[in-house]
Amino acid sequence: MLKNFIGKIGTMSFIMLLVVLSIIIVSEYLFLTGNKLEAIFIAFWAPTILGFMNYLKYRK
């Protein structure tokens, strides 16, 4: 099942999605431990990476 998913989206996209997921987890950890400004700063990385992935996918 996972191999099928990786085959559909590509290996690099799968790795980038794992990076985005880890960024979200780190941001949540920082927020819950009281480092709110750092958490907000890191949380902005996830949509930026996803947007960059979309740009690379659809550019011509």
C-alpha positions in Angstrom: 0.0 0.0 0.0 2.7 2.4 0.9 4.8 1.4 -2.1 1.8 2.0 -4.3 1.4 5.5 -2.8 5.1 6.3 -3.2 4.9 5.1 -6.8 2.0 7.4 -7.5 3.5 10.6 -6.1 7.2 10.0 -6.5 10.0 9.4 -4.1 11.0 13.0 -3.7 7.5 14.2 -3.1 7.1 11.5 -0.5 10.3 12.6 1.3 9.2 16.2 1.2 5.8 15.3 2.7 7.6 13.5 5.5 9.7 16.6 6.1 6.5 18.7 6.2 5.0 16.3 8.7 8.1 16.5 10.9 8.0 20.3 10.8 4.4 20.3 12.0 5.3 17.9 14.8 8.3 20.0 15.9 6.2 23.2 15.7 3.5 21.6 17.9 6.1 20.5 20.4 7.6 24.0 20.6 4.2 25.6 21.0 3.1 23.2 23.8 6.4 23.7 25.7 5.9 27.5 25.7 8.1 28.6 22.8 5.3 30.2 20.9 7.2 32.6 18.7 9.6 29.9 17.6 6.7 27.5 16.9 4.9 30.1 14.8 8.1 30.8 12.8 8.7 27.1 12.2 5.0 26.5 11.4 5.3 28.8 8.4 7.9 26.5 6.8 5.3 23.7 6.1 3.0 25.7 3.7 6.1 27.3 2.1 7.5 23.9 1.3 4.2 22.6 0.0 3.8 25.7 -2.2 7.3 25.2 -3.6 6.5 21.6 -4.3 3.4 22.7 -6.3 5.4 25.3 -8.1 8.0 22.7 -9.2 5.3 20.3 -10.2 3.3 22.6 -12.4 6.0 24.8 -13.9 6.6 24.5 -17.6 
